[in-house]
Amino acid sequence: MKKAKKKKMLAVIVMSLAMMALTITPALAKNVKKPTSYSSAAAAASSMGATVPKAQEAPKPGHHDEKPGPAWKTIGGTVKQIDGSAYTVEDYEGNQVKMYVGQGTKQIRGNKKVGDTVRAEITRGGFANSIQ
């Protein structure tokens, strides 16, 4: 009989502690300092003393990259025109893209001619990092 009473008393104590914990927790959470939110990753990094590299600006209209750089996109299509180092490629949707080929361009499978199907990785300024 005493064992049953002890079990009941233990259950009441555990339930009381659980209820108290659930009641106190939201009150304690109000006093917790919320983390600062930043408008950008650069602002967050600079607050910690880190530096964030600047994004490369797009070239002005009429100008193009003259050397390899960060890849912007990959295009695929048919060479429609070659004018010196400028290739005009019509992609599979019918858009014409002008890209520039130079000494820094990695050419896979030889030089291209009008009518060839190509795939090229280009910079934002239109320089072909590679063409195949």
Secondary structure, 3 states (H helix, E strand, C coil): CHHHHHHHHHHHHHHHHHHHHHHHHHHHHHCCCCCCCCCCHHHHHHHCCCCCCCCCCCCCCCCCCCCCCCCCEEEEEEEEEEECCEEEEEECCCCEEEEECCCCCEECCCCCCCCCEEEEEECCCCEEEEEC
